[in-house]
Amino acid sequence: MVPAILTLPDKPSIAVLPFDNLSGDSEQEYFSDGITEQIITSLSKVPNILVIARNSTFAYKGKSAKIQQIAEELAVRYVLEGSVRRAGDSVKITAQLIDAHSGYHIWSQRFDRELRDIFEVQDEIAMSIVRALQLAMGQESRTHLIEARTQDPTAYDFYLRGRDFVGQNREKAFGFARQMFSKAIKRDPSYALAHAGIADCHSYLFLYFGGNHGALHGVSACTGEGYENVSLAVIQKVAQVASL
């Protein structure tokens, strides 16, 4: 059988599949999903690389589709897959980059680290992928990979829990998400992404669950320290809808 010919974009393209949770605890699913999402976010900030959105790749979560099939359906050349095993303060992450056209592994690595080193692991995975794709990694790209994050592992864990609740897209879940983001901010008041998470919750509640104008004040309140450069687009979008 002749393999299907992929219709590929002009620049390198990659799909990051949801990393498997091997912790033996379904409650840790948010953590492996969060790792995946952060790698997607980091790669999407690198110039000259097309990264498939989270919603598209997470549609394959828990499914046994072949890599070539996924690549064909998403029109990408490369697929990243991996697993996460968390035990206490230790994290083991495996990742492998596959050329879907040839079926060969072009990069793979296992990371055995402490939880406090999780940020460096994510950066290392992203930059290793870029090197594997033979892209030029300038200083600007390196900066984009590490900006707006916290150095506090506990704050990061609260942030990932909050993003997991946001992904449930339920009114009550947004309330839980705000609690998680608030806990992250309490640990690290300058954690920009956690501030952005709270603003996202307010905007989603206003836009999709019939919230009142108080939600807009909640968004505006998040424009303090560490936040003003993250979610102005969200604020403008909500304000625009409110004026309709």
N, C-alpha and C positions, 0 to 999 in steps of 0.2 A: 504494500500500500504506500503510495507516494504521500509524504507529509504535506499538509496544507501550507500554502505560501502566505506568509503574513504580510498584511499591508501596514508597513511601519512608517512612523513619522520621520522627518528628516534628521532630527536630533536623537541622541540616546534616550530610550524610554524604559521605565521600570515600574513594576507593580510590587508593592511590599505586602505580602500576605500576612494575615493575623498570626502572630507567633503562638505556638502551642503552649498551653499551661501544663507543665509537668510537675507541679508542686504537690499533686495529690489532694488538693483542696480547691473546690470550686469557688470558694470565697476569694481566691487569689486571681481569679479571671480578670478582674479589673487591672491588675498589675501587668500581666502579659499584654493585654490590649493597650494599656497605656504606653508600654515600651514601643509597641508597633507604631502607635500614633505619633510618638515623638520622633521616631526615625523617619516617618513620612514627612513630618513637618520640617525636619532638618534638611532632608534631601530636596524638598520643594524650594528651598531658599538658595540652592546652588544654580548659578546660571547655566544655560545650555543643557539642561536635562529635564525631560518630561516625566513627572511623577503622577501616577494615577491616584485619584482622590480616595480617601479613607472609605467613604460610603460604597464605592465600587469594589474595592478589594475585600472589605469585610462581608460582602455578600457571599464569599466563599468560605466563611468561617464554619468549621465543623463538617465541611464537605470533602469528598475524596476525589475531586476532579484532578486530572493530570495537568502537569505544568504546561505542556504544549497547548492543551485546550484552553487553559486560563489565559495564556499569552495571546492566543488567537482571538479570543473573545474580547480582550481588553486592548488589542492591537499594540502590544509591547514586545520588545526584544528580550528583555531581562526580567527575571522574577527573583525576589528575595524571600526566603522562607527561614523559619527558625523556631526555637523553643526557649522557654524561660522556666527555670526551677528555682524557687525561692524557699529558703529554709532559715528562719530567724533573720540574722543580719547578713547572711550569705546569699549571693545570687549567682547562678550559673546560666549563661546565655550562649546558645549556639546559633550561628547564622551562616547561610550559604547562598551565594549568588549564582544563578543558573542562566546560561544562555539557552533560551527556549528554542532557538533556531537549530542549534546543534545538539542540545541536550546535555552539554558538558557543564560541569561545575567550574567556574572561573575564579571563584574565591570562596573560602570557608574558614571559619575560625570558632574556637570555643573560648569563652571568657569565664574564669572563676574569680570572682571579686567579692569584696565587702559591699554592703548596700550603700555605704557612703561614696563609693566609687562609681555608682550607676551612671552619673552624668558623663564621666570620662568614657565609659564603655559605649554609650550612645553616640558620642562624638566620634569615637574610634571606628565604630561600625560604619557610620555615614561617610567618613573620610576614606575608609578602606574601599568602600563601594565606588567612590569617585575615582580613586586611583585605579581600581580595577577596570573602570570604564575608560581609563586613559584621558580623563578630563583635566584641564589645568586648574589647580586649586590655588587661587590667589589669596592674599591676606583678607580681602573683603569677604570672600566666601567663608573663610574660617571664622571670621567674626560673626557672620550671620548664623553659623551653626550653633554658637554658644550664647547668643544674646538672650536676655529676658528670662534667664533661668535662676533658680535658687541654688544655694550651696548646702541647704538643709535637707537631708534625706527624709525627715519626718514631714516637713512642709510639702515636699514633692509627693510623698505618699498620699497626703490629704488631697493634693491637687488631682492626682490620678483617680482617687475615689470620686471626687466631684465631677470629673469628666465622664466617668462611667455613669453617674446618675443623669447627667445632661443627655447622654446618648440614649437613655430610655424614653426621652421625649414625652414625659407625663408630667402633669401639673405638680403633683405631690413630689415627684422625683426632683424637680427643679428646686423645691424647698430644701431637700436633703443636700442637693449639690451646693447651694449657698452656704449651708452649715460647714461643709467640707472645705470650701474655698476660704471661708472666714477663719477656720482653724489654721489653714495654711498661712494666711496673712498674719495671724497672731504669732506664729512661729517666725515668720519673716515678713515684716511690714512692707518691704520694698519688692516683694515677689509680684512682678508685673502680670504674669499669666494668671495668677489667682485673682487679682483685681479684675482682669479681663473676664474671667469666668463668672464672677458675680454680676458684672454688667450684662453678659450674655444671658444669664438667667432672667434678669429683669426685662430685657428686651424680648426674649421668647415668651415670657408670661404676658407681656403687653400685646405682642403681635398675634399670638396664637391661642391664648386662653382668656381673652376678654378682660385683660387687666386695665386698671384705670391709669390716670396720668401720674399717680404716685410711683408707678414703675419707672417713669422717666426720671424722676428725682433720684431713684435708686441708681440708675445708670450714671447720671451726672455726678453723684457722690463718689463714684469710682474713678474720677479723673484726678485723684490726688497723687501722692508720691508713687513713682514706679509705674504709673498706669497711662499717663497722658499720651504716650506714643504708641499704645497698643490698640485701643478700641475706639478711636474717634469715628471710624467708619460706622461702627455699630450705633453710636450715639446719633450720628447724622441720619442713619437709616430709620431709626425709631422716631426721631423728630419729624422726619418727612411723612411717615405714616400717620403720626398724630395730627398733622396739619390737614389731612385729607377730610 
